Amino acid sequence: MLTAEMNERLTRVGPGTPMGELLRRYWFPIATDQELAENPVKPVRLLGESLTLFRDLSGRLGVVAQRCAHRGVDLRHGIPQAEGLRCIYHGWMYDTSGQCVEQPAEAPEHGFKERVKLTSYPAEALGGLIWTYLGPEPVPLLPRWDIFAYEDVFRVVGTTGIPCNWLQCQENSVDTVHTEYVHGRFGVYVLERLGITDPASVARFQRFVDHHHAKIDFKPVKHGIQKLRLTEGQTEESAGWTIGHPLVFPNYVLIGQAGHREFQIRVPVDDTHTWHLTYTVFFPGPGIEVPPHETIPTFEVPIRDYPDWVLGQDIRAWPSQGEIADRTVEKLAETDRGLIMFRKMLQDQMKIVEDGGDPINVFRDPEENRFIELEMEDYGPLMHYTPGYLKHQNPGPLNTVADELDDFLGRTAEAWRASGATAPAH
């Protein structure tokens, strides 16, 4: 268990808090490019700060304070212009740096607009997401993790607003044995409650029950913590035990199966809210072209009491711990050592920031940042996809391009089978 003081240090994310200062050393996604294509202005809340994201008519991205400096009107209602964002109330316009560049009703000789500037933060686009950085200068590079930098892949993003602190979402990343229960026993129970009895659906969750964990381990690595697992029936040469997959510090976990990889991203909105992104890339088979999309397909994943898809079961569990989990009353066990390691890593990195240093995964060398490859077990190409299987996995049943993706995965599996490729042993 933790002291109440330490629980506060690990969970409070506002300006001036130890965790808030650590997290302000990192870039966070605040929108998808599809969202900005549908509406070029979006209200954003990040690390306890309310902001306005916009794309002006020249294509430039801006992240500025929530309200106009004149009379406090919310800029979520602003009008994009060629040179910035115009407030609807009296027409004051701000460029992407937050500088007021026009006050239509004021005499220009007064030079008043030059003395008005909103708080602003840098914004960049990468991998179909829009990112911002709220920390001190010099601004680090936006990390080009491999999953964001891949070319010729089918990308989809599911998003969920979760009414709880970011940490209990991210702690799930080093809670290995939960899969047997929340995805296994609870998953099977959900199907019973919903009256779903077809063998294929039941098997998708029963497999979590059947694959009991024989061993688990956690190793600190360059970019975070590598998670290792050995389930009954596997040998110690299995990739899950020799390689595993990573928690990427501070707020990602990388997982995958045959033919796809997935980043789960936990964005700290404020102390009691998290914006969760399931960012999945699907790799094509030989000769299979990726369907073109002007923007990355984005869909909302709801919180339901009885979710029949994998991520929905996690998302049901996290807020049930409370808005901020009370870690002073926990009874941690031996299987929680990854959790303990992660909390210790957070404390160590907070201390580095307090001492004026850069925490891990802050990148400043462009060459190092060109393509940051993450080590994880190789599940090989997709060769055994079953139509409809997608709906029970992390993208969930509300995927807006499910039919198109289902067709793509089916053609990918067929292409790999025709190629004579074989899947790696696990």
C-alpha positions as a Markdown table, in Angstrom:
| # | Residue | x | y | z |
|---|---|---|---|---|
| 1 | Met | 0.0 | 0.0 | 0.0 |
| 2 | Leu | 1.0 | 3.7 | -0.4 |
| 3 | Thr | 0.8 | 6.5 | 2.0 |
| 4 | Ala | -1.9 | 9.1 | 1.3 |
| 5 | Glu | 0.9 | 11.6 | 0.5 |
| 6 | Met | 2.5 | 9.3 | -2.0 |
| 7 | Asn | -0.9 | 8.6 | -3.6 |
| 8 | Glu | -1.4 | 12.3 | -4.1 |
| 9 | Arg | 2.1 | 12.7 | -5.6 |
| 10 | Leu | 1.4 | 9.9 | -8.1 |
| 11 | Thr | -2.1 | 11.0 | -9.2 |
| 12 | Arg | -2.4 | 14.8 | -9.1 |
| 13 | Val | -1.5 | 16.2 | -12.6 |
| 14 | Gly | -2.2 | 19.9 | -12.4 |
| 15 | Pro | 0.4 | 22.7 | -12.9 |
| 16 | Gly | 3.0 | 22.7 | -10.1 |
| 17 | Thr | 2.3 | 19.2 | -8.8 |
| 18 | Pro | 5.2 | 16.7 | -8.9 |
| 19 | Met | 3.4 | 14.3 | -11.3 |
| 20 | Gly | 2.1 | 17.2 | -13.4 |
| 21 | Glu | 5.6 | 18.6 | -13.8 |
| 22 | Leu | 6.8 | 15.2 | -14.9 |
| 23 | Leu | 4.0 | 14.7 | -17.4 |
| 24 | Arg | 4.6 | 18.2 | -18.8 |
| 25 | Arg | 7.9 | 16.9 | -20.2 |
| 26 | Tyr | 6.0 | 14.8 | -22.8 |
| 27 | Trp | 3.8 | 15.3 | -25.9 |
| 28 | Phe | 0.2 | 14.1 | -25.7 |
| 29 | Pro | -2.4 | 13.5 | -28.4 |
| 30 | Ile | -5.4 | 15.8 | -28.1 |
| 31 | Ala | -7.3 | 15.0 | -31.2 |
| 32 | Thr | -7.4 | 12.8 | -34.4 |
| 33 | Asp | -7.1 | 14.3 | -37.8 |
| 34 | Gln | -10.6 | 13.0 | -38.5 |
| 35 | Glu | -11.9 | 15.1 | -35.7 |
| 36 | Leu | -10.3 | 18.3 | -37.0 |
| 37 | Ala | -11.5 | 17.4 | -40.5 |
| 38 | Glu | -15.1 | 17.3 | -39.2 |
| 39 | Asn | -14.7 | 20.5 | -37.1 |
| 40 | Pro | -11.5 | 22.6 | -37.2 |
| 41 | Val | -12.0 | 23.8 | -33.7 |
| 42 | Lys | -12.0 | 21.5 | -30.6 |
| 43 | Pro | -12.1 | 22.3 | -26.9 |
| 44 | Val | -9.3 | 20.4 | -25.2 |
| 45 | Arg | -8.5 | 19.7 | -21.5 |
| 46 | Leu | -5.1 | 18.3 | -20.7 |
| 47 | Leu | -3.2 | 18.1 | -17.4 |
| 48 | Gly | -5.9 | 20.2 | -15.7 |
| 49 | Glu | -5.7 | 23.0 | -18.3 |
| 50 | Ser | -8.6 | 24.0 | -20.5 |
| 51 | Leu | -7.5 | 24.9 | -24.0 |
| 52 | Thr | -8.6 | 25.4 | -27.6 |
| 53 | Leu | -7.2 | 23.4 | -30.5 |
| 54 | Phe | -7.7 | 24.8 | -34.0 |
| 55 | Arg | -6.6 | 24.5 | -37.6 |
| 56 | Asp | -6.7 | 27.8 | -39.5 |
| 57 | Leu | -7.6 | 28.1 | -43.1 |
| 58 | Ser | -3.9 | 28.0 | -44.1 |
| 59 | Gly | -3.6 | 24.6 | -42.5 |
| 60 | Arg | -1.6 | 25.7 | -39.4 |
| 61 | Leu | -2.3 | 24.1 | -36.0 |
| 62 | Gly | -2.7 | 26.2 | -32.9 |
| 63 | Val | -3.3 | 25.4 | -29.2 |
| 64 | Val | -4.3 | 28.4 | -27.2 |
| 65 | Ala | -6.1 | 29.3 | -24.0 |
| 66 | Gln | -9.8 | 28.4 | -23.7 |
| 67 | Arg | -11.1 | 32.0 | -23.6 |
| 68 | Cys | -10.7 | 35.2 | -25.5 |
| 69 | Ala | -8.7 | 37.8 | -23.6 |
| 70 | His | -11.3 | 40.5 | -24.3 |
| 71 | Arg | -14.5 | 39.3 | -22.5 |
| 72 | Gly | -13.8 | 35.7 | -21.8 |
| 73 | Val | -15.9 | 34.1 | -24.6 |
| 74 | Asp | -15.1 | 30.4 | -25.1 |
| 75 | Leu | -13.0 | 30.0 | -28.2 |
| 76 | Arg | -14.4 | 26.6 | -29.0 |
| 77 | His | -17.0 | 28.7 | -30.9 |
| 78 | Gly | -14.3 | 30.6 | -32.8 |
| 79 | Ile | -14.2 | 31.1 | -36.6 |
| 80 | Pro | -11.1 | 29.8 | -38.4 |
| 81 | Gln | -9.5 | 32.4 | -40.7 |
| 82 | Ala | -6.5 | 32.4 | -43.0 |
| 83 | Glu | -4.3 | 33.9 | -40.3 |
| 84 | Gly | -5.8 | 32.4 | -37.1 |
| 85 | Leu | -9.0 | 32.0 | -35.0 |
| 86 | Arg | -11.5 | 34.8 | -34.6 |
| 87 | Cys | -13.6 | 35.2 | -31.5 |
| 88 | Ile | -17.4 | 35.3 | -32.3 |
| 89 | Tyr | -18.2 | 38.1 | -29.9 |
| 90 | His | -16.2 | 41.1 | -31.0 |
| 91 | Gly | -14.0 | 39.6 | -33.8 |
| 92 | Trp | -10.6 | 39.6 | -32.0 |
| 93 | Met | -8.4 | 37.2 | -33.9 |
| 94 | Tyr | -5.4 | 35.1 | -32.6 |
| 95 | Asp | -2.7 | 33.4 | -34.5 |
| 96 | Thr | -1.3 | 30.0 | -33.7 |
| 97 | Ser | 1.2 | 31.6 | -31.2 |
| 98 | Gly | -1.7 | 33.1 | -29.3 |
| 99 | Gln | -0.8 | 36.6 | -30.4 |
| 100 | Cys | -3.8 | 38.9 | -31.0 |
| 101 | Val | -3.4 | 40.0 | -34.7 |
| 102 | Glu | -6.7 | 41.8 | -35.2 |
| 103 | Gln | -9.2 | 43.9 | -33.2 |
| 104 | Pro | -11.7 | 45.2 | -35.8 |
| 105 | Ala | -13.5 | 47.7 | -33.5 |
| 106 | Glu | -10.3 | 49.3 | -32.1 |
| 107 | Ala | -8.2 | 52.0 | -33.7 |
| 108 | Pro | -5.0 | 50.5 | -35.1 |
| 109 | Glu | -2.9 | 53.5 | -34.1 |
| 110 | His | -3.3 | 52.5 | -30.4 |
| 111 | Gly | -1.3 | 49.3 | -30.9 |
| 112 | Phe | -3.4 | 47.5 | -28.4 |
| 113 | Lys | -3.5 | 44.2 | -30.2 |
| 114 | Glu | 0.3 | 43.9 | -30.0 |
| 115 | Arg | 0.0 | 43.9 | -26.2 |
| 116 | Val | -2.5 | 41.0 | -26.1 |
| 117 | Lys | -1.4 | 37.4 | -26.2 |
| 118 | Leu | -3.0 | 34.2 | -25.1 |
| 119 | Thr | -1.2 | 31.3 | -23.5 |
| 120 | Ser | -0.2 | 29.0 | -26.3 |
| 121 | Tyr | 1.5 | 25.7 | -26.8 |
| 122 | Pro | 3.2 | 24.0 | -29.8 |
| 123 | Ala | 1.1 | 21.6 | -31.9 |
| 124 | Glu | 2.2 | 18.9 | -34.4 |
| 125 | Ala | 0.6 | 16.1 | -36.4 |
| 126 | Leu | 1.9 | 12.6 | -36.5 |
| 127 | Gly | 0.4 | 9.3 | -37.4 |
| 128 | Gly | -3.1 | 10.7 | -37.9 |
| 129 | Leu | -3.1 | 12.3 | -34.4 |
| 130 | Ile | -2.7 | 15.9 | -33.3 |
| 131 | Trp | -0.3 | 16.5 | -30.4 |
| 132 | Thr | 0.7 | 19.2 | -28.0 |
| 133 | Tyr | 3.3 | 19.8 | -25.4 |
| 134 | Leu | 2.6 | 21.8 | -22.2 |
| 135 | Gly | 6.1 | 21.8 | -20.7 |
| 136 | Pro | 9.1 | 24.2 | -20.5 |
| 137 | Glu | 11.4 | 25.1 | -23.3 |
| 138 | Pro | 13.5 | 23.9 | -25.0 |
| 139 | Val | 10.6 | 21.8 | -26.5 |
| 140 | Pro | 11.7 | 18.2 | -27.1 |
| 141 | Leu | 11.0 | 16.3 | -30.3 |
| 142 | Leu | 7.7 | 14.6 | -30.8 |
| 143 | Pro | 8.7 | 10.9 | -30.5 |
| 144 | Arg | 8.4 | 8.9 | -33.7 |
| 145 | Trp | 7.5 | 5.6 | -32.1 |
| 146 | Asp | 7.5 | 2.9 | -34.7 |
| 147 | Ile | 3.8 | 2.4 | -34.6 |
| 148 | Phe | 3.2 | 6.1 | -35.6 |
| 149 | Ala | 5.9 | 6.0 | -38.3 |
| 150 | Tyr | 5.0 | 2.8 | -40.2 |
| 151 | Glu | 4.0 | 3.3 | -43.8 |
| 152 | Asp | 1.3 | 1.5 | -45.8 |
| 153 | Val | -0.7 | 0.2 | -42.9 |
| 154 | Phe | -4.4 | 0.3 | -42.1 |
| 155 | Arg | -4.9 | 2.5 | -39.0 |
| 156 | Val | -7.9 | 2.9 | -36.8 |
| 157 | Val | -8.4 | 4.7 | -33.5 |
| 158 | Gly | -11.0 | 4.1 | -30.8 |
| 159 | Thr | -11.4 | 6.8 | -28.2 |
| 160 | Thr | -13.1 | 6.7 | -24.8 |
| 161 | Gly | -13.6 | 9.4 | -22.1 |
| 162 | Ile | -13.1 | 7.6 | -18.8 |
| 163 | Pro | -14.2 | 9.1 | -15.4 |
| 164 | Cys | -11.1 | 8.2 | -13.4 |
| 165 | Asn | -7.4 | 9.1 | -12.9 |
| 166 | Trp | -5.0 | 8.2 | -15.6 |
| 167 | Leu | -2.8 | 6.1 | -13.3 |
| 168 | Gln | -5.2 | 3.3 | -12.6 |
| 169 | Cys | -5.6 | 3.0 | -16.4 |
| 170 | Gln | -1.9 | 2.8 | -17.0 |
| 171 | Glu | -1.2 | 0.5 | -14.1 |
| 172 | Asn | -3.3 | -2.1 | -16.0 |
| 173 | Ser | -0.3 | -2.3 | -18.3 |
| 174 | Val | 1.8 | -4.1 | -15.7 |
| 175 | Asp | -1.1 | -6.1 | -14.2 |
| 176 | Thr | -0.5 | -9.3 | -16.2 |
| 177 | Val | -2.8 | -11.8 | -14.5 |
| 178 | His | -5.9 | -9.7 | -14.8 |
| 179 | Thr | -6.4 | -11.1 | -18.3 |
| 180 | Glu | -7.5 | -14.5 | -17.0 |
| 181 | Tyr | -10.3 | -12.8 | -15.0 |
| 182 | Val | -11.6 | -9.6 | -16.6 |
| 183 | His | -11.2 | -11.0 | -20.1 |
| 184 | Gly | -11.6 | -14.7 | -19.3 |
| 185 | Arg | -14.1 | -15.4 | -16.6 |
| 186 | Phe | -15.8 | -12.0 | -16.8 |
| 187 | Gly | -15.8 | -12.2 | -20.6 |
| 188 | Val | -17.5 | -15.6 | -20.6 |
| 189 | Tyr | -20.0 | -14.3 | -18.0 |
| 190 | Val | -20.8 | -11.3 | -20.2 |
| 191 | Leu | -21.7 | -13.6 | -23.1 |
| 192 | Glu | -24.0 | -15.6 | -20.8 |
| 193 | Arg | -25.7 | -12.3 | -19.7 |
| 194 | Leu | -26.1 | -11.2 | -23.3 |
| 195 | Gly | -27.3 | -14.6 | -24.4 |
| 196 | Ile | -24.4 | -15.1 | -26.9 |
| 197 | Thr | -23.8 | -18.8 | -27.2 |
| 198 | Asp | -22.1 | -19.4 | -30.5 |
| 199 | Pro | -18.9 | -21.4 | -30.0 |
| 200 | Ala | -16.5 | -19.0 | -31.8 |
| 201 | Ser | -17.5 | -16.1 | -29.5 |
| 202 | Val | -17.3 | -18.2 | -26.3 |
| 203 | Ala | -13.9 | -19.5 | -27.4 |
| 204 | Arg | -12.5 | -16.0 | -27.8 |
| 205 | Phe | -12.9 | -15.4 | -24.1 |
| 206 | Gln | -12.5 | -18.9 | -22.8 |
| 207 | Arg | -8.9 | -18.9 | -24.1 |
| 208 | Phe | -8.0 | -16.4 | -21.4 |
| 209 | Val | -9.3 | -18.8 | -18.8 |
| 210 | Asp | -7.5 | -21.8 | -20.3 |
| 211 | His | -4.1 | -20.1 | -20.6 |
| 212 | His | -3.3 | -19.9 | -16.9 |
| 213 | His | -0.1 | -18.0 | -16.0 |
| 214 | Ala | 2.7 | -20.3 | -15.0 |
| 215 | Lys | 5.3 | -17.4 | -14.6 |
| 216 | Ile | 5.4 | -13.7 | -15.0 |
| 217 | Asp | 8.3 | -11.3 | -14.9 |
| 218 | Phe | 9.1 | -7.6 | -15.4 |
| 219 | Lys | 12.3 | -6.0 | -16.5 |
| 220 | Pro | 13.3 | -2.3 | -16.6 |
| 221 | Val | 14.4 | -1.5 | -20.2 |
| 222 | Lys | 15.5 | 1.7 | -22.1 |
| 223 | His | 11.9 | 2.9 | -22.8 |
| 224 | Gly | 10.0 | 1.5 | -19.8 |
| 225 | Ile | 9.2 | -1.9 | -18.5 |
| 226 | Gln | 9.2 | -5.2 | -20.5 |
| 227 | Lys | 6.5 | -7.6 | -19.5 |
| 228 | Leu | 7.1 | -11.3 | -19.8 |
| 229 | Arg | 4.6 | -14.1 | -19.4 |
| 230 | Leu | 4.7 | -17.9 | -19.6 |
| 231 | Thr | 1.3 | -19.7 | -19.7 |
| 232 | Glu | 0.7 | -23.4 | -19.1 |
| 233 | Gly | 1.6 | -25.5 | -22.1 |
| 234 | Gln | 4.3 | -23.1 | -23.3 |
| 235 | Thr | 8.0 | -23.7 | -23.2 |
| 236 | Glu | 10.5 | -21.2 | -21.8 |
| 237 | Glu | 11.7 | -20.6 | -25.4 |
| 238 | Ser | 8.3 | -19.0 | -26.2 |
| 239 | Ala | 8.5 | -15.4 | -27.4 |
| 240 | Gly | 6.2 | -14.2 | -24.6 |
| 241 | Trp | 8.7 | -15.3 | -22.1 |
| 242 | Thr | 12.0 | -14.5 | -23.8 |
| 243 | Ile | 10.9 | -11.2 | -25.4 |
| 244 | Gly | 7.5 | -10.0 | -24.2 |
| 245 | His | 6.0 | -6.6 | -24.8 |
| 246 | Pro | 6.6 | -3.1 | -23.3 |
| 247 | Leu | 5.0 | -0.5 | -21.1 |
| 248 | Val | 6.4 | 2.6 | -22.7 |
| 249 | Phe | 6.9 | 5.3 | -20.1 |
| 250 | Pro | 4.9 | 7.1 | -19.0 |
| 251 | Asn | 1.5 | 6.4 | -20.5 |
| 252 | Tyr | 1.6 | 3.8 | -23.3 |
| 253 | Val | 1.4 | 0.0 | -23.6 |
| 254 | Leu | 2.3 | -1.8 | -26.8 |
| 255 | Ile | 0.4 | -5.1 | -27.5 |
| 256 | Gly | -0.4 | -7.1 | -30.6 |
| 257 | Gln | -1.4 | -10.3 | -32.2 |
| 258 | Ala | -0.8 | -11.8 | -35.7 |
| 259 | Gly | -1.0 | -9.1 | -38.3 |
| 260 | His | -1.4 | -6.1 | -36.1 |
| 261 | Arg | 0.0 | -4.0 | -33.3 |
| 262 | Glu | -1.7 | -1.7 | -30.9 |
| 263 | Phe | -0.7 | 1.3 | -28.7 |
| 264 | Gln | -3.1 | 2.0 | -25.8 |
| 265 | Ile | -2.5 | 5.6 | -24.8 |
| 266 | Arg | -3.8 | 7.0 | -21.5 |
| 267 | Val | -4.0 | 10.8 | -21.8 |
| 268 | Pro | -4.4 | 12.6 | -18.4 |
| 269 | Val | -7.2 | 15.1 | -18.8 |
| 270 | Asp | -7.2 | 16.2 | -15.2 |
| 271 | Asp | -7.1 | 14.4 | -11.8 |
| 272 | Thr | -10.3 | 12.5 | -12.3 |
| 273 | His | -10.6 | 12.1 | -16.1 |
| 274 | Thr | -8.6 | 10.2 | -18.8 |
| 275 | Trp | -8.9 | 10.2 | -22.6 |
| 276 | His | -8.1 | 6.7 | -23.7 |
| 277 | Leu | -7.0 | 6.0 | -27.3 |
| 278 | Thr | -6.7 | 2.5 | -28.8 |
| 279 | Tyr | -4.4 | 3.1 | -31.8 |
| 280 | Thr | -4.2 | 0.0 | -34.0 |
| 281 | Val | -2.2 | -0.7 | -37.1 |
| 282 | Phe | -2.9 | -3.7 | -39.3 |
| 283 | Phe | -0.3 | -4.9 | -41.7 |
| 284 | Pro | -1.2 | -6.0 | -45.3 |
| 285 | Gly | -0.4 | -9.3 | -46.8 |
| 286 | Pro | 1.7 | -9.7 | -49.9 |
| 287 | Gly | 0.2 | -7.8 | -52.9 |
| 288 | Ile | -2.6 | -6.3 | -50.7 |
| 289 | Glu | -3.1 | -2.6 | -51.0 |
| 290 | Val | -4.2 | -0.6 | -48.0 |
| 291 | Pro | -7.5 | 1.1 | -48.6 |
| 292 | Pro | -6.9 | 4.9 | -48.9 |
| 293 | His | -8.2 | 7.2 | -46.2 |
| 294 | Glu | -7.8 | 11.0 | -46.1 |
| 295 | Thr | -7.9 | 10.8 | -42.3 |
| 296 | Ile | -7.4 | 8.1 | -39.8 |
| 297 | Pro | -10.8 | 6.4 | -39.1 |
| 298 | Thr | -11.9 | 7.3 | -35.6 |
| 299 | Phe | -14.8 | 6.0 | -33.5 |
| 300 | Glu | -15.9 | 6.3 | -29.9 |
| 301 | Val | -15.8 | 3.3 | -27.7 |
| 302 | Pro | -18.5 | 3.5 | -24.9 |
| 303 | Ile | -18.3 | 2.3 | -21.3 |
| 304 | Arg | -20.8 | -0.5 | -20.8 |
| 305 | Asp | -21.7 | -2.7 | -17.9 |
| 306 | Tyr | -21.5 | -5.9 | -19.9 |
| 307 | Pro | -19.0 | -5.3 | -22.8 |
| 308 | Asp | -18.4 | -8.2 | -25.2 |
| 309 | Trp | -15.1 | -6.9 | -26.4 |
| 310 | Val | -11.7 | -7.0 | -24.8 |
| 311 | Leu | -10.9 | -3.3 | -24.1 |
| 312 | Gly | -14.4 | -2.6 | -23.0 |
| 313 | Gln | -13.8 | -5.0 | -20.1 |
| 314 | Asp | -10.7 | -3.1 | -18.9 |
| 315 | Ile | -12.6 | 0.2 | -19.3 |
| 316 | Arg | -15.4 | -1.1 | -17.1 |
| 317 | Ala | -12.9 | -2.1 | -14.4 |
| 318 | Trp | -10.8 | 1.1 | -14.1 |
| 319 | Pro | -13.4 | 3.6 | -13.0 |
| 320 | Ser | -14.9 | 1.1 | -10.6 |
| 321 | Gln | -11.8 | 1.7 | -8.5 |
| 322 | Gly | -13.1 | 5.2 | -7.9 |
| 323 | Glu | -12.2 | 8.5 | -9.5 |
| 324 | Ile | -8.8 | 8.2 | -7.8 |
| 325 | Ala | -8.0 | 4.8 | -6.5 |
| 326 | Asp | -7.3 | 4.8 | -2.8 |
| 327 | Arg | -3.9 | 3.0 | -2.7 |
| 328 | Thr | -3.6 | 3.4 | 1.1 |
| 329 | Val | -5.9 | 0.4 | 1.6 |
| 330 | Glu | -4.5 | -2.0 | -1.1 |
| 331 | Lys | -3.3 | -5.5 | -0.2 |
| 332 | Leu | -0.7 | -6.0 | -2.9 |
| 333 | Ala | 0.5 | -9.6 | -3.6 |
| 334 | Glu | 3.5 | -11.2 | -5.3 |
| 335 | Thr | 1.9 | -10.9 | -8.8 |
| 336 | Asp | 1.8 | -7.1 | -8.3 |
| 337 | Arg | 5.6 | -6.6 | -8.5 |
| 338 | Gly | 5.3 | -5.0 | -12.0 |
| 339 | Leu | 2.9 | -2.5 | -10.5 |
| 340 | Ile | 5.4 | -1.8 | -7.7 |
| 341 | Met | 8.2 | -1.4 | -10.3 |
| 342 | Phe | 6.2 | 1.1 | -12.3 |
| 343 | Arg | 5.3 | 3.2 | -9.3 |
| 344 | Lys | 9.0 | 3.3 | -8.3 |
| 345 | Met | 9.9 | 4.3 | -11.8 |
| 346 | Leu | 7.4 | 7.2 | -11.7 |
| 347 | Gln | 8.9 | 8.4 | -8.4 |
| 348 | Asp | 12.5 | 8.2 | -9.7 |
| 349 | Gln | 11.6 | 10.1 | -12.9 |
| 350 | Met | 9.7 | 12.8 | -10.8 |
| 351 | Lys | 12.9 | 13.2 | -8.8 |
| 352 | Ile | 15.0 | 13.7 | -12.0 |
| 353 | Val | 12.6 | 16.5 | -13.1 |
| 354 | Glu | 12.7 | 18.1 | -9.7 |
| 355 | Asp | 16.5 | 18.1 | -10.0 |
| 356 | Gly | 16.4 | 19.8 | -13.4 |
| 357 | Gly | 17.0 | 16.8 | -15.7 |
| 358 | Asp | 15.2 | 15.2 | -18.6 |
| 359 | Pro | 13.2 | 12.0 | -17.7 |
| 360 | Ile | 13.4 | 8.9 | -19.9 |
| 361 | Asn | 11.8 | 9.1 | -23.4 |
| 362 | Val | 12.4 | 12.8 | -23.9 |
| 363 | Phe | 14.1 | 13.0 | -27.3 |
| 364 | Arg | 16.3 | 15.8 | -28.6 |
| 365 | Asp | 18.5 | 14.1 | -31.2 |
| 366 | Pro | 16.7 | 14.0 | -34.6 |
| 367 | Glu | 18.6 | 11.0 | -35.8 |
| 368 | Glu | 17.6 | 9.0 | -32.7 |
| 369 | Asn | 14.0 | 10.1 | -33.2 |
| 370 | Arg | 13.8 | 9.1 | -36.9 |
| 371 | Phe | 12.2 | 5.7 | -36.1 |
| 372 | Ile | 12.1 | 4.5 | -32.5 |
| 373 | Glu | 11.7 | 0.7 | -32.7 |
| 374 | Leu | 10.1 | -1.0 | -29.7 |
| 375 | Glu | 10.9 | -4.6 | -28.9 |
| 376 | Met | 8.0 | -7.1 | -28.6 |
| 377 | Glu | 7.2 | -10.7 | -29.4 |
| 378 | Asp | 6.6 | -11.4 | -33.0 |
| 379 | Tyr | 3.2 | -13.0 | -33.7 |
| 380 | Gly | 4.0 | -13.1 | -37.4 |
| 381 | Pro | 1.7 | -12.5 | -40.3 |
| 382 | Leu | -2.1 | -12.8 | -40.2 |
| 383 | Met | -3.0 | -16.2 | -41.8 |
| 384 | His | -6.0 | -17.5 | -39.8 |
| 385 | Tyr | -8.4 | -14.5 | -39.6 |
| 386 | Thr | -12.0 | -15.5 | -39.2 |
| 387 | Pro | -14.6 | -13.1 | -40.5 |
| 388 | Gly | -16.3 | -11.2 | -37.6 |
| 389 | Tyr | -13.5 | -11.9 | -35.2 |
| 390 | Leu | -12.6 | -8.2 | -35.1 |
| 391 | Lys | -15.7 | -7.2 | -33.2 |
| 392 | His | -14.6 | -8.9 | -30.0 |
| 393 | Gln | -11.1 | -7.4 | -29.9 |
| 394 | Asn | -9.9 | -4.1 | -28.6 |
| 395 | Pro | -11.2 | -1.9 | -31.5 |
| 396 | Gly | -14.7 | -3.1 | -30.4 |
| 397 | Pro | -18.0 | -3.6 | -32.1 |
| 398 | Leu | -18.5 | 0.1 | -32.8 |
| 399 | Asn | -15.7 | 0.4 | -35.3 |
| 400 | Thr | -17.0 | 2.7 | -38.1 |
| 401 | Val | -14.9 | 0.9 | -40.8 |
| 402 | Ala | -15.5 | -2.6 | -39.4 |
| 403 | Asp | -16.8 | -4.0 | -42.7 |
| 404 | Glu | -14.0 | -2.5 | -44.7 |
| 405 | Leu | -11.4 | -3.7 | -42.2 |
| 406 | Asp | -13.0 | -7.2 | -42.0 |
| 407 | Asp | -12.6 | -7.5 | -45.8 |
| 408 | Phe | -9.0 | -6.2 | -45.6 |
| 409 | Leu | -8.0 | -8.7 | -42.9 |
| 410 | Gly | -9.7 | -11.5 | -44.8 |
| 411 | Arg | -7.8 | -10.7 | -48.0 |
| 412 | Thr | -4.6 | -10.3 | -46.0 |
| 413 | Ala | -5.0 | -13.7 | -44.4 |
| 414 | Glu | -5.7 | -15.3 | -47.8 |
| 415 | Ala | -2.6 | -13.6 | -49.4 |
| 416 | Trp | -0.4 | -14.9 | -46.6 |
| 417 | Arg | -1.7 | -18.5 | -46.9 |
| 418 | Ala | -1.2 | -18.4 | -50.7 |
| 419 | Ser | 2.4 | -17.2 | -50.1 |
| 420 | Gly | 3.3 | -20.3 | -48.2 |
| 421 | Ala | 4.5 | -18.3 | -45.2 |
| 422 | Thr | 4.4 | -20.0 | -41.8 |
| 423 | Ala | 3.6 | -18.4 | -38.4 |
| 424 | Pro | 6.3 | -18.3 | -35.7 |
| 425 | Ala | 6.0 | -20.7 | -32.8 |
| 426 | His | 5.0 | -19.4 | -29.4 |
